[in-house]
Amino acid sequence: MKQLVELKDLKTYFYTEEGVVKAVDGVSFQIERGETLGVVGESGCGKSVTALSILRLIASPPGKIVGGNILFEGEDLLLKSEAQLRDIRGNDIAMIFQEPMTSLNPVYTCGEQIAEAIELHQGLSRRDALDESVDMLRLVGIPLPERRVREYPHQLSGGMRQRVMIAMALSCNPKLLMADEPTTALDVTIQAQILELMKKLKQELGMAIMLITHDLGVIAEMAKRVVVMYAGKVVEEADAVNLFRQPIHPYTEGLLNSIPRLHRPRGRLHVITGQVPNPVNLPPGCSFHPRCPLAEDICRRQEPLLVELGGGRRVSCWVRAGGSRKEVA
Amino acid sequence: MPRRREAVVPEFEPRSDALLEVQELRKWFPVTGGVFGRQVGNVKAVDGVNFFIRPGETLGLVGESGCGKTTTGRVILRLIEPTEGRVYFEGRNVFDLNREEMRRLRRQMQIIFQDPYSSLNPRMTVGDIVGEALEIHGVARGREKGNRVQDLLEVVGLNPQHARRYPHEFSGGQRQRIGVARALALNPKLIICDEPVSALDVSIQSQILNLLEDLQSEFKLTYLFIAHNLSVVKHISDRVGVMYLGQVVELCQSDELFANPLHPYTEALMSAIPLPDPEYRQERIILEGDVPSPMHPPMGCHFHTRCRYVMPICREVEPAFIDVGEEHFAACHLRKTRQKQ
């Protein structure tokens, strides 16, 4: 079995006072073993909720997974009991978050926090688990790990804390690491260190990475395949090289054109007009149509389907991809 | 141990061609500790900054968190009082002005803040936010103020009818436009833009950058543009200064900086940026470790602890910030000319 994760038509809705927020609305994609998949989109596009849904960590109420399947090694995570899920979380699927300070517990030492996961999932004794956590800290490039293991999160810098988070996430040798904006809170020189570390660890440990970010530079650097999300849906999926060379969906194209480039002459920036739509009141038809320069009549009336264009590329756009040919499972 | 510097910059006359000139600016924040709350040290947030901005120009200040770029902006406006140094605005030292003179000068110098959520008072309508300064400075009131506010909203691309709405009714990008309108209200000459697009999504960021450029040419504005994102700074700035641990380490024309970075920190910073092009592979200089604490900046060159070209002199003598040719300033013992060895 090649696919590690298969999302099929996943729908995660939030029931709020203002109305139903369709945060994830029919998302399908796959993650192969050992590959790095980039998930890109702006705030509110549903990329983080997709990851939390995979771990079944959606707070309910107000959130609920209302439809679809999440297959992990062929088994549907939506059918698992809470006890089975606890076994999977941290063990087979681990996650690191944007803000390393708020995701670490301030009253436990770094060593205790890493050891907890090891004890729980691998059945080691406390002492062995602590020894193992020193090895993990060394693996993620923390100097003097024997000393750091006894320190508290506030004694570490932001970059070091993110290394501790990565050490914790990798301590049980997961098959999938989900990284939600792992470097967004960090400075560029520290970001470069962390990205380099993630690449190196992926090579050594062979896990798959689902990298969620709004930063197209980070995506280009890390991902082999990219999924672009907008307003709760996948609008384009492609091999990274092809996506950056020739984006097909007008949103992807607009996004790529609107970032200032370091190695290009200065000039006026391309602009995607308007705002991200209100999630409780999405426009009819294609959600992107009010901001799309190519929008036609049908875009305002009917939602385009995600269409397979060959070469692993999927696009949902009436104008650029015909929109209707067939739905991709 | 006394600090050894390569050259002490004497107090000199402000340049006649500059709208704003900053000379040897320092801001040290005292750190207290112990049971008696005695001062135990200083955070040297800004530690000897020099630059100037010509009228109508955009100067970018770029650097990582804690490098002192935001403090520099606030000290220039005297939102924070300086420890030492001089800031000349149109030839007058801002720090010599009394309260009343300063108040009048504020009409010429305005600021746009990073966070469009916390920098607008949620209890005030947009009209009151944008019009407040007009009233305080006695420029306009009543209907005249209302008209001016509507004009301003239109200029920044908002619906003038929305003057009666509250900030929470707007999206992040629209709020930042309100902040821009507020800064424009008094027809200032200089606007300090402190990370104006960092909190915004990519597609909204480009809208605000274009707006700032349009306003600059329309109203002959001068910008000090402070940001951590090098690509954004390069895009908008005519000249760029790179800050590290409270000092400007390199400053020159924007294109020159990216084509010919001289300071090793600039080099590393630029190579660290992931480019949105999977086919482009650059040599990456990974800086080891973290930025040292600004309470105890390293002796000599502040960057020597992480520099891959470090020489013995760098550990002892602080390099002077000199023009190495064609207004390319750098503070590095190794790079004293525009030609690299």
Interface residues (C-beta under 8 A of the other chain):
Chain A: E42 S43 S157 G159 M160 D187 V188 T189 I190 Q191 A192 Q193 L195 E196 H214 D215 L216 G217 V218 I219 A220 E221 M222 A223 A240 V241 F244 R245 G254 L255 L256 S258 I259 P260 R261 L262 H263 R266 R268 L269 H270 V271 I272 T273 Q275 V276
Chain B: E64 S65 S171 G173 Q174 D201 V202 S203 I204 Q205 S206 Q207 L209 N210 E213 H228 L230 S231 V232 K234 H235 I236 S254 D255 F258 A268 L269 M270 S271 A272 I273 P274 L275 P276 D277 P278 E279 Y280 R284 I286 L287 D290 V291
